[in-house]
Amino acid sequence: MQNDVRKLREDQGLSQGDLARQLAVSRQTINAIETGKYLPSLPLALSIGRFFSKKVEEVFHDDER
Amino acid sequence: MTTSDKPRGRAYGAALSGLVIGAVLIGIELSQGASVAGALGGLIIIVLYSLGIFILQNRSETISTLAGRPVDERWTQINTQALAVAATFAAIVSLGGFAVMEALGRDNWQFAFMCLVVAGGYFGGLIWFRWRS
């Protein structure tokens, strides 16, 4: 599973800490999601998609893409 | 639906638990005739640990988890995984201790009891969470 969280975050000029505060998680958790070490729960994935005004499947996608 | 970073559980829960456990242990030690200095020695270690994680829990996500207050869902998962590792070690030591004591022909009821507790806790957990989900 890959994701575009880092790209979307950087496009908005946000730091990992900024995004972490917006999503109410730790900065380490944002880093772990971006590097693929941690798969977020469905509620958190939905929150991430909502924050970037994207569908979940536009942010998180299979490795083949 | 929330992924709140507000730590769950009470901030003073771990510290209070440590103090209660320390008080119980010091009571047992004193009731068995231990010196006050000796009994206090054990209490001091528990109190220092409890106070340490109470004071530092907001400075580190790891310490916050040690204090029983994981800051978000990832730390909750890490905490659960660490508990599973600890339970696995407890099961291995209990079974190993039981087998060794059995082989040596020594009393092994303590290890048998621990095996019962670990196995009972596991099966109880399986049934409980299966029923809840």
N, CA and C atoms of all chains as a GROMACS GRO file, in nm:
protein
  594
    1MET      N    1   0.084  -0.120   0.000
    1MET     CA    2   0.000   0.000   0.000
    1MET      C    3   0.088   0.125   0.000
    2GLN      N    4   0.063   0.213  -0.098
    2GLN     CA    5   0.138   0.338  -0.104
    2GLN      C    6   0.042   0.455  -0.079
    3ASN      N    7   0.100   0.571  -0.056
    3ASN     CA    8   0.012   0.687  -0.038
    3ASN      C    9   0.081   0.816  -0.083
    4ASP      N   10   0.000   0.917  -0.102
    4ASP     CA   11   0.051   1.047  -0.150
    4ASP      C   12   0.047   1.153  -0.039
    5VAL      N   13   0.050   1.107   0.084
    5VAL     CA   14   0.037   1.202   0.195
    5VAL      C   15   0.151   1.303   0.195
    6ARG      N   16   0.274   1.255   0.174
    6ARG     CA   17   0.388   1.348   0.176
    6ARG      C   18   0.372   1.454   0.067
    7LYS      N   19   0.337   1.409  -0.055
    7LYS     CA   20   0.324   1.504  -0.167
    7LYS      C   21   0.212   1.604  -0.138
    8LEU      N   22   0.099   1.555  -0.094
    8LEU     CA   23  -0.015   1.644  -0.066
    8LEU      C   24   0.020   1.743   0.045
    9ARG      N   25   0.090   1.695   0.145
    9ARG     CA   26   0.130   1.782   0.256
    9ARG      C   27   0.226   1.890   0.208
   10GLU      N   28   0.327   1.848   0.131
   10GLU     CA   29   0.427   1.944   0.084
   10GLU      C   30   0.366   2.044  -0.014
   11ASP      N   31   0.268   1.997  -0.094
   11ASP     CA   32   0.201   2.088  -0.186
   11ASP      C   33   0.130   2.202  -0.111
   12GLN      N   34   0.087   2.171   0.011
   12GLN     CA   35   0.018   2.274   0.091
   12GLN      C   36   0.114   2.350   0.182
   13GLY      N   37   0.243   2.317   0.170
   13GLY     CA   38   0.344   2.387   0.250
   13GLY      C   39   0.335   2.359   0.399
   14LEU      N   40   0.288   2.239   0.430
   14LEU     CA   41   0.274   2.202   0.571
   14LEU      C   42   0.390   2.116   0.617
   15SER      N   43   0.428   2.131   0.741
   15SER     CA   44   0.526   2.040   0.800
   15SER      C   45   0.452   1.918   0.854
   16GLN      N   46   0.528   1.814   0.887
   16GLN     CA   47   0.464   1.695   0.947
   16GLN      C   48   0.395   1.733   1.078
   17GLY      N   49   0.458   1.823   1.152
   17GLY     CA   50   0.398   1.866   1.279
   17GLY      C   51   0.266   1.939   1.257
   18ASP      N   52   0.263   2.024   1.152
   18ASP     CA   53   0.138   2.096   1.121
   18ASP      C   54   0.025   1.998   1.091
   19LEU      N   55   0.056   1.900   1.005
   19LEU     CA   56  -0.047   1.803   0.967
   19LEU      C   57  -0.088   1.719   1.088
   20ALA      N   58   0.012   1.684   1.169
   20ALA     CA   59  -0.018   1.604   1.288
   20ALA      C   60  -0.117   1.677   1.379
   21ARG      N   61  -0.094   1.807   1.397
   21ARG     CA   62  -0.184   1.884   1.483
   21ARG      C   63  -0.325   1.890   1.423
   22GLN      N   64  -0.332   1.906   1.292
   22GLN     CA   65  -0.463   1.914   1.226
   22GLN      C   66  -0.540   1.783   1.240
   23LEU      N   67  -0.466   1.671   1.237
   23LEU     CA   68  -0.532   1.540   1.241
   23LEU      C   69  -0.536   1.482   1.382
   24ALA      N   70  -0.480   1.555   1.477
   24ALA     CA   71  -0.480   1.512   1.618
   24ALA      C   72  -0.407   1.379   1.638
   25VAL      N   73  -0.292   1.368   1.573
   25VAL     CA   74  -0.205   1.252   1.596
   25VAL      C   75  -0.063   1.305   1.619
   26SER      N   76   0.030   1.216   1.648
   26SER     CA   77   0.167   1.259   1.672
   26SER      C   78   0.242   1.280   1.539
   27ARG      N   79   0.347   1.361   1.543
   27ARG     CA   80   0.427   1.385   1.423
   27ARG      C   81   0.491   1.254   1.374
   28GLN      N   82   0.531   1.170   1.471
   28GLN     CA   83   0.590   1.041   1.435
   28GLN      C   84   0.492   0.955   1.356
   29THR      N   85   0.366   0.965   1.390
   29THR     CA   86   0.264   0.886   1.320
   29THR      C   87   0.250   0.933   1.176
   30ILE      N   88   0.254   1.065   1.155
   30ILE     CA   89   0.249   1.117   1.017
   30ILE      C   90   0.370   1.067   0.939
   31ASN      N   91   0.488   1.071   1.001
   31ASN     CA   92   0.609   1.022   0.934
   31ASN      C   93   0.596   0.874   0.902
   32ALA      N   94   0.542   0.795   0.995
   32ALA     CA   95   0.528   0.652   0.973
   32ALA      C   96   0.429   0.624   0.860
   33ILE      N   97   0.324   0.704   0.849
   33ILE     CA   98   0.228   0.687   0.739
   33ILE      C   99   0.295   0.721   0.606
   34GLU      N  100   0.367   0.832   0.603
   34GLU     CA  101   0.431   0.876   0.479
   34GLU      C  102   0.533   0.776   0.428
   35THR      N  103   0.605   0.714   0.519
   35THR     CA  104   0.708   0.618   0.479
   35THR      C  105   0.653   0.477   0.463
   36GLY      N  106   0.524   0.459   0.483
   36GLY     CA  107   0.461   0.329   0.462
   36GLY      C  108   0.483   0.231   0.575
   37LYS      N  109   0.536   0.279   0.687
   37LYS     CA  110   0.560   0.188   0.800
   37LYS      C  111   0.433   0.162   0.880
   38TYR      N  112   0.337   0.252   0.866
   38TYR     CA  113   0.214   0.236   0.942
   38TYR      C  114   0.094   0.263   0.852
   39LEU      N  115   0.000   0.168   0.854
   39LEU     CA  116  -0.125   0.186   0.780
   39LEU      C  117  -0.229   0.245   0.875
   40PRO      N  118  -0.280   0.363   0.844
   40PRO     CA  119  -0.377   0.424   0.936
   40PRO      C  120  -0.508   0.348   0.940
   41SER      N  121  -0.580   0.366   1.049
   41SER     CA  122  -0.714   0.308   1.060
   41SER      C  123  -0.805   0.375   0.957
   42LEU      N  124  -0.922   0.314   0.934
   42LEU     CA  125  -1.017   0.375   0.840
   42LEU      C  126  -1.059   0.516   0.885
   43PRO      N  127  -1.090   0.537   1.013
   43PRO     CA  128  -1.125   0.675   1.055
   43PRO      C  129  -1.014   0.775   1.026
   44LEU      N  130  -0.888   0.738   1.052
   44LEU     CA  131  -0.779   0.832   1.028
   44LEU      C  132  -0.758   0.851   0.877
   45ALA      N  133  -0.770   0.743   0.799
   45ALA     CA  134  -0.757   0.757   0.654
   45ALA      C  135  -0.865   0.850   0.599
   46LEU      N  136  -0.986   0.836   0.651
   46LEU     CA  137  -1.095   0.925   0.608
   46LEU      C  138  -1.066   1.070   0.647
   47SER      N  139  -1.009   1.088   0.766
   47SER     CA  140  -0.974   1.224   0.811
   47SER      C  141  -0.868   1.285   0.722
   48ILE      N  142  -0.771   1.203   0.682
   48ILE     CA  143  -0.664   1.251   0.593
   48ILE      C  144  -0.724   1.290   0.458
   49GLY      N  145  -0.808   1.203   0.403
   49GLY     CA  146  -0.871   1.234   0.276
   49GLY      C  147  -0.954   1.361   0.283
   50ARG      N  148  -1.030   1.373   0.392
   50ARG     CA  149  -1.114   1.491   0.410
   50ARG      C  150  -1.029   1.618   0.422
   51PHE      N  151  -0.918   1.606   0.493
   51PHE     CA  152  -0.831   1.723   0.512
   51PHE      C  153  -0.778   1.774   0.378
   52PHE      N  154  -0.742   1.681   0.290
   52PHE     CA  155  -0.688   1.721   0.160
   52PHE      C  156  -0.796   1.732   0.052
   53SER      N  157  -0.921   1.719   0.092
   53SER     CA  158  -1.034   1.723  -0.002
   53SER      C  159  -1.019   1.619  -0.112
   54LYS      N  160  -0.980   1.500  -0.073
   54LYS     CA  161  -0.963   1.388  -0.166
   54LYS      C  162  -1.040   1.268  -0.114
   55LYS      N  163  -1.071   1.175  -0.205
   55LYS     CA  164  -1.125   1.047  -0.162
   55LYS      C  165  -1.010   0.963  -0.104
   56VAL      N  166  -1.044   0.871  -0.017
   56VAL     CA  167  -0.939   0.788   0.044
   56VAL      C  168  -0.857   0.716  -0.062
   57GLU      N  169  -0.927   0.665  -0.165
   57GLU     CA  170  -0.854   0.590  -0.269
   57GLU      C  171  -0.768   0.680  -0.358
   58GLU      N  172  -0.787   0.810  -0.347
   58GLU     CA  173  -0.698   0.902  -0.420
   58GLU      C  174  -0.572   0.930  -0.338
   59VAL      N  175  -0.578   0.905  -0.212
   59VAL     CA  176  -0.460   0.928  -0.124
   59VAL      C  177  -0.386   0.796  -0.101
   60PHE      N  178  -0.460   0.689  -0.079
   60PHE     CA  179  -0.401   0.558  -0.055
   60PHE      C  180  -0.435   0.467  -0.172
   61HIS      N  181  -0.332   0.397  -0.223
   61HIS     CA  182  -0.358   0.311  -0.339
   61HIS      C  183  -0.266   0.192  -0.338
   62ASP      N  184  -0.301   0.092  -0.422
   62ASP     CA  185  -0.220  -0.030  -0.430
   62ASP      C  186  -0.080  -0.001  -0.481
   63ASP      N  187   0.010  -0.093  -0.451
   63ASP     CA  188   0.149  -0.075  -0.491
   63ASP      C  189   0.166  -0.070  -0.643
   64GLU      N  190   0.070  -0.134  -0.716
   64GLU     CA  191   0.087  -0.146  -0.862
   64GLU      C  192   0.079  -0.011  -0.932
   65ARG      N  193   0.007   0.085  -0.870
   65ARG     CA  194  -0.017   0.210  -0.941
   65ARG      C  195   0.110   0.286  -0.974
   66MET      N  196  -1.635   0.886   1.560
   66MET     CA  197  -1.514   0.858   1.483
   66MET      C  198  -1.407   0.960   1.520
   67THR      N  199  -1.302   0.913   1.581
   67THR     CA  200  -1.199   1.006   1.624
   67THR      C  201  -1.062   0.941   1.620
   68THR      N  202  -0.963   1.023   1.599
   68THR     CA  203  -0.825   0.977   1.608
   68THR      C  204  -0.751   1.068   1.706
   69SER      N  205  -0.824   1.114   1.803
   69SER     CA  206  -0.772   1.216   1.894
   69SER      C  207  -0.632   1.186   1.946
   70ASP      N  208  -0.551   1.292   1.957
   70ASP     CA  209  -0.419   1.275   2.017
   70ASP      C  210  -0.423   1.298   2.166
   71LYS      N  211  -0.544   1.323   2.218
   71LYS     CA  212  -0.554   1.339   2.363
   71LYS      C  213  -0.534   1.202   2.427
   72PRO      N  214  -0.431   1.190   2.512
   72PRO     CA  215  -0.406   1.060   2.572
   72PRO      C  216  -0.528   1.009   2.645
   73ARG      N  217  -0.552   0.876   2.630
   73ARG     CA  218  -0.665   0.816   2.700
   73ARG      C  219  -0.620   0.776   2.840
   74GLY      N  220  -0.714   0.773   2.930
   74GLY     CA  221  -0.681   0.736   3.067
   74GLY      C  222  -0.644   0.858   3.148
   75ARG      N  223  -0.642   0.839   3.278
   75ARG     CA  224  -0.615   0.952   3.366
   75ARG      C  225  -0.465   0.976   3.376
   76ALA      N  226  -0.428   1.105   3.384
   76ALA     CA  227  -0.287   1.141   3.386
   76ALA      C  228  -0.215   1.083   3.506
   77TYR      N  229  -0.288   1.069   3.617
   77TYR     CA  230  -0.223   1.024   3.739
   77TYR      C  231  -0.247   0.875   3.764
   78GLY      N  232  -0.309   0.806   3.668
   78GLY     CA  233  -0.345   0.664   3.688
   78GLY      C  234  -0.225   0.576   3.719
   79ALA      N  235  -0.119   0.588   3.637
   79ALA     CA  236  -0.002   0.502   3.656
   79ALA      C  237   0.068   0.536   3.787
   80ALA      N  238   0.081   0.666   3.816
   80ALA     CA  239   0.149   0.708   3.939
   80ALA      C  240   0.072   0.658   4.061
   81LEU      N  241  -0.060   0.670   4.055
   81LEU     CA  242  -0.143   0.624   4.167
   81LEU      C  243  -0.132   0.473   4.184
   82SER      N  244  -0.134   0.400   4.070
   82SER     CA  245  -0.121   0.254   4.076
   82SER      C  246   0.012   0.216   4.139
   83GLY      N  247   0.120   0.287   4.100
   83GLY     CA  248   0.252   0.259   4.155
   83GLY      C  249   0.256   0.280   4.305
   84LEU      N  250   0.193   0.388   4.349
   84LEU     CA  251   0.191   0.417   4.493
   84LEU      C  252   0.113   0.311   4.570
   85VAL      N  253   0.000   0.269   4.512
   85VAL     CA  254  -0.082   0.167   4.579
   85VAL      C  255  -0.004   0.035   4.587
   86ILE      N  256   0.057  -0.005   4.474
   86ILE     CA  257   0.135  -0.129   4.474
   86ILE      C  258   0.250  -0.119   4.573
   87GLY      N  259   0.316  -0.003   4.574
   87GLY     CA  260   0.426   0.018   4.668
   87GLY      C  261   0.380   0.008   4.813
   88ALA      N  262   0.264   0.067   4.842
   88ALA     CA  263   0.211   0.063   4.978
   88ALA      C  264   0.176  -0.080   5.019
   89VAL      N  265   0.118  -0.156   4.926
   89VAL     CA  266   0.083  -0.295   4.956
   89VAL      C  267   0.211  -0.376   4.983
   90LEU      N  268   0.312  -0.356   4.897
   90LEU     CA  269   0.437  -0.431   4.913
   90LEU      C  270   0.506  -0.397   5.045
   91ILE      N  271   0.508  -0.268   5.080
   91ILE     CA  272   0.573  -0.229   5.205
   91ILE      C  273   0.497  -0.287   5.324
   92GLY      N  274   0.364  -0.295   5.312
   92GLY     CA  275   0.285  -0.356   5.418
   92GLY      C  276   0.318  -0.503   5.436
   93ILE      N  277   0.332  -0.573   5.322
   93ILE     CA  278   0.367  -0.716   5.327
   93ILE      C  279   0.505  -0.735   5.390
   94GLU      N  280   0.600  -0.653   5.345
   94GLU     CA  281   0.738  -0.665   5.396
   94GLU      C  282   0.742  -0.642   5.546
   95LEU      N  283   0.672  -0.538   5.591
   95LEU     CA  284   0.674  -0.505   5.734
   95LEU      C  285   0.604  -0.614   5.815
   96SER      N  286   0.495  -0.670   5.758
   96SER     CA  287   0.422  -0.775   5.830
   96SER      C  288   0.506  -0.902   5.844
   97GLN      N  289   0.605  -0.917   5.756
   97GLN     CA  290   0.691  -1.035   5.762
   97GLN      C  291   0.819  -1.007   5.841
   98GLY      N  292   0.822  -0.893   5.908
   98GLY     CA  293   0.934  -0.864   5.997
   98GLY      C  294   1.053  -0.797   5.932
   99ALA      N  295   1.037  -0.749   5.808
   99ALA     CA  296   1.148  -0.679   5.744
   99ALA      C  297   1.172  -0.545   5.813
  100SER      N  298   1.296  -0.496   5.802
  100SER     CA  299   1.326  -0.366   5.862
  100SER      C  300   1.256  -0.256   5.784
  101VAL      N  301   1.230  -0.146   5.851
  101VAL     CA  302   1.163  -0.032   5.784
  101VAL      C  303   1.250   0.018   5.669
  102ALA      N  304   1.380   0.024   5.690
  102ALA     CA  305   1.471   0.072   5.586
  102ALA      C  306   1.466  -0.020   5.463
  103GLY      N  307   1.462  -0.151   5.488
  103GLY     CA  308   1.457  -0.247   5.377
  103GLY      C  309   1.327  -0.235   5.300
  104ALA      N  310   1.218  -0.223   5.374
  104ALA     CA  311   1.086  -0.211   5.310
  104ALA      C  312   1.076  -0.082   5.231
  105LEU      N  313   1.130   0.027   5.285
  105LEU     CA  314   1.125   0.156   5.215
  105LEU      C  315   1.209   0.154   5.087
  106GLY      N  316   1.316   0.074   5.090
  106GLY     CA  317   1.403   0.064   4.971
  106GLY      C  318   1.324   0.021   4.848
  107GLY      N  319   1.241  -0.084   4.867
  107GLY     CA  320   1.159  -0.132   4.756
  107GLY      C  321   1.056  -0.029   4.714
  108LEU      N  322   1.000   0.040   4.813
  108LEU     CA  323   0.897   0.141   4.784
  108LEU      C  324   0.955   0.257   4.704
  109ILE      N  325   1.077   0.298   4.741
  109ILE     CA  326   1.138   0.413   4.674
  109ILE      C  327   1.154   0.390   4.525
  110ILE      N  328   1.194   0.267   4.487
  110ILE     CA  329   1.211   0.237   4.344
  110ILE      C  330   1.078   0.253   4.270
  111ILE      N  331   0.973   0.198   4.328
  111ILE     CA  332   0.841   0.207   4.263
  111ILE      C  333   0.793   0.352   4.257
  112VAL      N  334   0.812   0.424   4.367
  112VAL     CA  335   0.768   0.564   4.372
  112VAL      C  336   0.845   0.649   4.270
  113LEU      N  337   0.977   0.628   4.260
  113LEU     CA  338   1.056   0.704   4.164
  113LEU      C  339   1.012   0.675   4.021
  114TYR      N  340   0.986   0.547   3.991
  114TYR     CA  341   0.939   0.510   3.856
  114TYR      C  342   0.804   0.576   3.828
  115SER      N  343   0.713   0.566   3.926
  115SER     CA  344   0.579   0.622   3.907
  115SER      C  345   0.584   0.774   3.889
  116LEU      N  346   0.661   0.839   3.975
  116LEU     CA  347   0.672   0.985   3.964
  116LEU      C  348   0.741   1.026   3.834
  117GLY      N  349   0.842   0.946   3.795
  117GLY     CA  350   0.915   0.976   3.672
  117GLY      C  351   0.824   0.976   3.551
  118ILE      N  352   0.744   0.872   3.535
  118ILE     CA  353   0.657   0.867   3.417
  118ILE      C  354   0.542   0.967   3.429
  119PHE      N  355   0.503   0.999   3.554
  119PHE     CA  356   0.397   1.099   3.572
  119PHE      C  357   0.447   1.238   3.528
  120ILE      N  358   0.570   1.271   3.567
  120ILE     CA  359   0.624   1.403   3.537
  120ILE      C  360   0.660   1.416   3.389
  121LEU      N  361   0.714   1.308   3.333
  121LEU     CA  362   0.768   1.316   3.197
  121LEU      C  363   0.670   1.272   3.088
  122GLN      N  364   0.548   1.231   3.125
  122GLN     CA  365   0.459   1.171   3.026
  122GLN      C  366   0.420   1.266   2.913
  123ASN      N  367   0.421   1.396   2.940
  123ASN     CA  368   0.384   1.490   2.834
  123ASN      C  369   0.504   1.531   2.748
  124ARG      N  370   0.623   1.483   2.784
  124ARG     CA  371   0.743   1.520   2.709
  124ARG      C  372   0.782   1.414   2.607
  125SER      N  373   0.729   1.294   2.621
  125SER     CA  374   0.767   1.186   2.532
  125SER      C  375   0.648   1.096   2.506
  126GLU      N  376   0.629   1.059   2.377
  126GLU     CA  377   0.518   0.969   2.343
  126GLU      C  378   0.542   0.830   2.400
  127THR      N  379   0.668   0.789   2.407
  127THR     CA  380   0.700   0.658   2.463
  127THR      C  381   0.665   0.653   2.611
  128ILE      N  382   0.705   0.758   2.684
  128ILE     CA  383   0.676   0.762   2.828
  128ILE      C  384   0.526   0.775   2.852
  129SER      N  385   0.458   0.850   2.766
  129SER     CA  386   0.314   0.861   2.778
  129SER      C  387   0.248   0.724   2.764
  130THR      N  388   0.302   0.641   2.673
  130THR     CA  389   0.249   0.505   2.656
  130THR      C  390   0.281   0.420   2.779
  131LEU      N  391   0.404   0.437   2.832
  131LEU     CA  392   0.440   0.366   2.955
  131LEU      C  393   0.346   0.403   3.070
  132ALA      N  394   0.300   0.528   3.067
  132ALA     CA  395   0.208   0.574   3.172
  132ALA      C  396   0.065   0.527   3.145
  133GLY      N  397   0.047   0.449   3.039
  133GLY     CA  398  -0.086   0.397   3.008
  133GLY      C  399  -0.172   0.494   2.930
  134ARG      N  400  -0.107   0.593   2.865
  134ARG     CA  401  -0.182   0.693   2.790
  134ARG      C  402  -0.124   0.712   2.650
  135PRO      N  403  -0.139   0.610   2.561
  135PRO     CA  404  -0.088   0.626   2.424
  135PRO      C  405  -0.152   0.748   2.356
  136VAL      N  406  -0.070   0.825   2.283
  136VAL     CA  407  -0.118   0.954   2.233
  136VAL      C  408  -0.208   0.943   2.110
  137ASP      N  409  -0.197   0.834   2.036
  137ASP     CA  410  -0.285   0.820   1.919
  137ASP      C  411  -0.298   0.672   1.884
  138GLU      N  412  -0.366   0.644   1.771
  138GLU     CA  413  -0.396   0.504   1.737
  138GLU      C  414  -0.270   0.423   1.709
  139ARG      N  415  -0.166   0.487   1.651
  139ARG     CA  416  -0.042   0.412   1.624
  139ARG      C  417   0.024   0.370   1.754
  140TRP      N  418   0.025   0.460   1.851
  140TRP     CA  419   0.085   0.427   1.982
  140TRP      C  420   0.000   0.325   2.056
  141THR      N  421  -0.130   0.329   2.035
  141THR     CA  422  -0.216   0.226   2.094
  141THR      C  423  -0.181   0.090   2.036
  142GLN      N  424  -0.157   0.087   1.903
  142GLN     CA  425  -0.119  -0.039   1.838
  142GLN      C  426   0.017  -0.087   1.889
  143ILE      N  427   0.113   0.006   1.901
  143ILE     CA  428   0.246  -0.030   1.952
  143ILE      C  429   0.234  -0.085   2.094
  144ASN      N  430   0.150  -0.022   2.175
  144ASN     CA  431   0.130  -0.068   2.313
  144ASN      C  432   0.072  -0.209   2.314
  145THR      N  433  -0.024  -0.235   2.227
  145THR     CA  434  -0.085  -0.368   2.220
  145THR      C  435   0.017  -0.473   2.177
  146GLN      N  436   0.100  -0.437   2.078
  146GLN     CA  437   0.203  -0.530   2.031
  146GLN      C  438   0.305  -0.558   2.142
  147ALA      N  439   0.344  -0.453   2.216
  147ALA     CA  440   0.440  -0.473   2.324
  147ALA      C  441   0.380  -0.562   2.434
  148LEU      N  442   0.250  -0.543   2.462
  148LEU     CA  443   0.184  -0.629   2.561
  148LEU      C  444   0.182  -0.774   2.514
  149ALA      N  445   0.161  -0.794   2.383
  149ALA     CA  446   0.160  -0.930   2.328
  149ALA      C  447   0.297  -0.995   2.343
  150VAL      N  448   0.404  -0.917   2.319
  150VAL     CA  449   0.540  -0.970   2.336
  150VAL      C  450   0.563  -1.007   2.482
  151ALA      N  451   0.521  -0.918   2.573
  151ALA     CA  452   0.539  -0.945   2.716
  151ALA      C  453   0.462  -1.071   2.757
  152ALA      N  454   0.340  -1.087   2.705
  152ALA     CA  455   0.260  -1.205   2.739
  152ALA      C  456   0.325  -1.331   2.684
  153THR      N  457   0.384  -1.320   2.564
  153THR     CA  458   0.452  -1.436   2.505
  153THR      C  459   0.571  -1.478   2.591
  154PHE      N  460   0.649  -1.379   2.635
  154PHE     CA  461   0.762  -1.409   2.724
  154PHE      C  462   0.713  -1.474   2.854
  155ALA      N  463   0.605  -1.421   2.909
  155ALA     CA  464   0.551  -1.476   3.033
  155ALA      C  465   0.509  -1.621   3.013
  156ALA      N  466   0.447  -1.650   2.897
  156ALA     CA  467   0.404  -1.787   2.869
  156ALA      C  468   0.524  -1.880   2.853
  157ILE      N  469   0.628  -1.833   2.782
  157ILE     CA  470   0.747  -1.916   2.761
  157ILE      C  471   0.816  -1.947   2.894
  158VAL      N  472   0.832  -1.842   2.977
  158VAL     CA  473   0.898  -1.862   3.106
  158VAL      C  474   0.815  -1.953   3.196
  159SER      N  475   0.684  -1.936   3.194
  159SER     CA  476   0.597  -2.020   3.278
  159SER      C  477   0.605  -2.167   3.235
  160LEU      N  478   0.593  -2.190   3.104
  160LEU     CA  479   0.599  -2.328   3.055
  160LEU      C  480   0.738  -2.388   3.076
  161GLY      N  481   0.842  -2.307   3.046
  161GLY     CA  482   0.979  -2.354   3.064
  161GLY      C  483   1.009  -2.386   3.209
  162GLY      N  484   0.967  -2.296   3.297
  162GLY     CA  485   0.988  -2.318   3.441
  162GLY      C  486   0.915  -2.442   3.489
  163PHE      N  487   0.793  -2.460   3.441
  163PHE     CA  488   0.715  -2.578   3.479
  163PHE      C  489   0.788  -2.706   3.436
  164ALA      N  490   0.836  -2.706   3.310
  164ALA     CA  491   0.903  -2.825   3.256
  164ALA      C  492   1.033  -2.854   3.331
  165VAL      N  493   1.112  -2.750   3.356
  165VAL     CA  494   1.240  -2.769   3.425
  165VAL      C  495   1.218  -2.823   3.566
  166MET      N  496   1.124  -2.761   3.638
  166MET     CA  497   1.097  -2.805   3.775
  166MET      C  498   1.042  -2.948   3.777
  167GLU      N  499   0.960  -2.979   3.677
  167GLU     CA  500   0.906  -3.115   3.667
  167GLU      C  501   1.020  -3.214   3.645
  168ALA      N  502   1.113  -3.177   3.555
  168ALA     CA  503   1.226  -3.266   3.525
  168ALA      C  504   1.316  -3.285   3.647
  169LEU      N  505   1.328  -3.180   3.729
  169LEU     CA  506   1.412  -3.188   3.848
  169LEU      C  507   1.340  -3.251   3.967
  170GLY      N  508   1.212  -3.277   3.947
  170GLY     CA  509   1.134  -3.338   4.054
  170GLY      C  510   1.103  -3.242   4.167
  171ARG      N  511   1.105  -3.114   4.138
  171ARG     CA  512   1.079  -3.014   4.242
  171ARG      C  513   0.936  -2.962   4.234
  172ASP      N  514   0.897  -2.893   4.339
  172ASP     CA  515   0.763  -2.835   4.345
  172ASP      C  516   0.748  -2.731   4.233
  173ASN      N  517   0.643  -2.744   4.153
  173ASN     CA  518   0.629  -2.651   4.040
  173ASN      C  519   0.489  -2.589   4.033
  174TRP      N  520   0.421  -2.583   4.145
  174TRP     CA  521   0.284  -2.532   4.140
  174TRP      C  522   0.278  -2.384   4.101
  175GLN      N  523   0.384  -2.308   4.138
  175GLN     CA  524   0.383  -2.165   4.101
  175GLN      C  525   0.383  -2.148   3.949
  176PHE      N  526   0.467  -2.229   3.882
  176PHE     CA  527   0.472  -2.222   3.736
  176PHE      C  528   0.342  -2.274   3.674
  177ALA      N  529   0.287  -2.380   3.735
  177ALA     CA  530   0.160  -2.433   3.685
  177ALA      C  531   0.050  -2.327   3.697
  178PHE      N  532   0.053  -2.255   3.809
  178PHE     CA  533  -0.047  -2.149   3.831
  178PHE      C  534  -0.030  -2.038   3.726
  179MET      N  535   0.096  -2.001   3.699
  179MET     CA  536   0.120  -1.896   3.599
  179MET      C  537   0.074  -1.941   3.460
  180CYS      N  538   0.099  -2.070   3.427
  180CYS     CA  539   0.051  -2.125   3.299
  180CYS      C  540  -0.101  -2.114   3.291
  181LEU      N  541  -0.166  -2.146   3.402
  181LEU     CA  542  -0.312  -2.139   3.407
  181LEU      C  543  -0.360  -1.996   3.386
  182VAL      N  544  -0.292  -1.901   3.452
  182VAL     CA  545  -0.330  -1.760   3.440
  182VAL      C  546  -0.313  -1.710   3.296
  183VAL      N  547  -0.196  -1.742   3.237
  183VAL     CA  548  -0.168  -1.695   3.101
  183VAL      C  549  -0.267  -1.757   3.002
  184ALA      N  550  -0.286  -1.890   3.013
  184ALA     CA  551  -0.378  -1.958   2.920
  184ALA      C  552  -0.521  -1.910   2.942
  185GLY      N  553  -0.560  -1.896   3.069
  185GLY     CA  554  -0.695  -1.849   3.099
  185GLY      C  555  -0.718  -1.708   3.048
  186GLY      N  556  -0.617  -1.624   3.065
  186GLY     CA  557  -0.628  -1.486   3.016
  186GLY      C  558  -0.641  -1.482   2.865
  187TYR      N  559  -0.564  -1.568   2.798
  187TYR     CA  560  -0.568  -1.570   2.651
  187TYR      C  561  -0.704  -1.618   2.599
  188PHE      N  562  -0.747  -1.733   2.652
  188PHE     CA  563  -0.876  -1.787   2.605
  188PHE      C  564  -0.990  -1.694   2.644
  189GLY      N  565  -0.980  -1.638   2.764
  189GLY     CA  566  -1.083  -1.543   2.806
  189GLY      C  567  -1.087  -1.422   2.714
  190GLY      N  568  -0.968  -1.374   2.676
  190GLY     CA  569  -0.960  -1.260   2.585
  190GLY      C  570  -1.019  -1.292   2.448
  191LEU      N  571  -0.985  -1.413   2.398
  191LEU     CA  572  -1.039  -1.454   2.268
  191LEU      C  573  -1.192  -1.454   2.270
  192ILE      N  574  -1.247  -1.515   2.373
  192ILE     CA  575  -1.394  -1.526   2.382
  192ILE      C  576  -1.456  -1.387   2.398
  193TRP      N  577  -1.396  -1.306   2.484
  193TRP     CA  578  -1.450  -1.172   2.510
  193TRP      C  579  -1.449  -1.087   2.383
  194PHE      N  580  -1.336  -1.081   2.316
  194PHE     CA  581  -1.328  -0.992   2.199
  194PHE      C  582  -1.404  -1.048   2.080
  195ARG      N  583  -1.415  -1.183   2.072
  195ARG     CA  584  -1.498  -1.240   1.966
  195ARG      C  585  -1.644  -1.202   1.989
  196TRP      N  586  -1.684  -1.204   2.115
  196TRP     CA  587  -1.822  -1.169   2.150
  196TRP      C  588  -1.849  -1.020   2.127
  197ARG      N  589  -1.747  -0.938   2.149
  197ARG     CA  590  -1.764  -0.794   2.136
  197ARG      C  591  -1.758  -0.744   1.992
  198SER      N  592  -1.703  -0.828   1.902
  198SER     CA  593  -1.683  -0.777   1.764
  198SER      C  594  -1.770  -0.850   1.663
   0.00000   0.00000   0.00000
